């Protein structure tokens, strides 16, 4: 059964998984909405709304992903980004991040994460770099569409994607 689909077809379906799941939610939601009354109709509208959100998020993630196979591996764990590359590497805590840039002068382009006194450069096509989308989307005040537009343009210089707002005090981190 594992050989039912060619590897290319599996990869394409996997890339489109969120969009396909969103379409399935929309179809199910509309079906429930048209064929029922009361609470089931409300749940149908909610499912359709979730489906739209899943499609939007899936398309954004597809635009962000640059394909793997690049130099190094990216790992995300507990709001820390770790990059292990053939020549460089390091760990950056997202709470300490003060600037996020896309460096188009590097080949391939690199995400440049800056904290106080430390820089971490991660190739956009590093293995696991597509997981950075969720990490970057969680940065306070980031404009996700702007980030995707900058990445899609492939700038020939270093472009600031996000900066920490120095005027705002950091929100307290509560344990419970």
C-alpha positions in Angstrom: 0.0 0.0 0.0 2.9 2.3 0.6 3.8 2.2 -3.1 0.3 3.2 -4.2 1.4 6.8 -5.0 4.6 7.9 -6.7 6.9 9.9 -4.4 6.3 13.1 -6.5 2.5 12.7 -6.0 2.9 12.1 -2.3 5.0 15.2 -2.0 2.5 17.3 -4.0 -0.4 16.1 -1.8 1.6 16.7 1.3 2.4 20.3 0.2 -1.3 20.9 -0.5 -2.6 19.1 2.6 -3.9 22.2 4.5 -5.6 23.6 1.4 -7.2 20.2 0.7 -8.3 19.8 4.4 -9.8 23.3 4.2 -11.7 22.4 1.1 -13.0 19.3 2.9 -14.1 21.4 5.8 -15.9 23.9 3.6 -17.7 21.1 1.7 -18.8 19.4 4.9 -19.9 22.7 6.5 -21.9 23.8 3.5 -23.5 20.3 3.3 -24.5 20.6 7.0 -25.7 24.1 6.5 -28.0 23.3 3.5 -29.3 20.0 4.8 -30.1 20.8 8.4 -31.6 23.2 10.9 -30.8 24.5 14.3 -27.4 23.7 15.9 -26.2 21.6 13.0 -26.6 24.6 10.7 -24.6 26.8 13.1 -21.9 24.1 13.3 -21.9 23.9 9.5 -21.2 27.6 9.2 -18.4 27.3 11.8 -16.8 24.4 9.8 -17.0 26.4 6.6 -15.3 29.3 8.4 -12.5 27.0 9.7 -12.1 25.7 6.2 -11.5 29.2 4.8 -9.0 29.9 7.6 -7.2 26.6 6.8 -7.0 27.5 3.1 -5.6 30.9 3.8 -3.0 29.6 6.2 -2.1 26.7 3.9 -1.5 29.1 1.0 0.7 31.3 3.2 2.8 28.3 4.3 3.2 27.2 0.7 4.4 30.6 -0.3 6.9 30.6 2.6 8.4 27.1 1.9 11.4 27.2 -0.3 11.9 23.5 -0.6 14.4 21.6 1.5 17.8 20.3 0.5 19.7 23.3 1.5 22.7 23.5 3.8 22.0 22.7 7.4 19.1 21.7 9.6 16.6 24.0 11.5 15.0 22.8 14.7 12.3 24.6 16.6 11.6 23.8 20.3 10.0 25.9 23.0 10.3 29.2 21.2 14.0 28.6 20.4 15.3 28.4 16.9 18.4 26.2 16.4 20.3 26.0 13.2 23.1 23.4 12.6 24.9 24.1 9.4 28.1 22.8 7.8 30.1 26.0 8.7 28.0 27.9 11.2 25.1 27.4 13.6 23.6 28.5 16.8 20.5 28.9 18.9 18.3 32.0 19.2 15.4 32.5 21.7 12.5 34.2 19.9 11.7 36.2 23.1 15.2 37.8 22.8 14.9 38.6 19.0 15.2 42.3 18.2 15.3 42.1 14.4 14.5 39.7 11.6 16.0 40.3 8.1 16.0 38.6 4.8 19.6 38.8 3.4 19.2 38.5 -0.4 23.0 39.0 -0.9 23.7 35.5 0.3 23.3 32.6 -2.1 20.8 31.2 -1.3 19.0 34.0 0.6 19.3 33.7 4.4 17.0 34.7 7.3 19.1 36.8 9.6 17.9 36.6 13.3 19.5 39.3 15.5 19.5 39.4 19.3 21.7 41.5 21.6 25.2 40.7 20.5 24.4 37.7 18.4 23.3 37.0 14.8 22.1 33.7 13.3 21.9 33.3 9.5 19.7 30.5 8.3 19.4 29.6 4.6 15.8 29.8 3.4 16.0 26.4 1.9 17.7 24.7 4.9 16.0 21.4 6.0 13.2 22.3 8.3 13.2 26.0 7.5 9.6 25.9 6.5 8.7 25.5 10.2 10.1 29.0 10.7 6.8 30.4 9.3 4.9 29.6 12.5 7.8 31.0 14.6 7.9 34.2 12.7 4.1 34.6 12.6 4.1 34.6 16.4 6.4 37.7 16.6 4.4 40.6 18.0 3.3 43.0 15.2 4.8 41.2 12.3 3.0 41.6 9.0 2.9 38.1 7.5 1.8 39.2 4.0 4.7 41.7 3.9 7.1 39.0 4.9 5.8 36.7 2.2 6.0 39.5 -0.4 9.6 40.2 0.5 10.5 36.5 0.3 8.7 36.2 -3.1 10.5 39.2 -4.5 13.9 37.7 -3.7 15.6 41.1 -2.9 19.2 41.7 -3.9 20.0 43.4 -0.6 19.3 42.9 3.2 15.7 43.8 4.0 14.3 44.3 7.5 11.2 42.2 7.8 10.5 42.8 11.5 11.9 44.9 14.4 11.0 44.7 18.1 9.1 47.8 19.2 11.5 49.4 21.6 8.8 51.8 23.0 6.6 48.9 24.2 7.6 47.2 27.4 7.8 43.4 27.1 4.7 41.6 28.3 5.4 39.7 31.5 5.8 36.0 31.0 3.6 34.1 33.4 4.2 30.5 34.4 0.5 29.7 35.1 
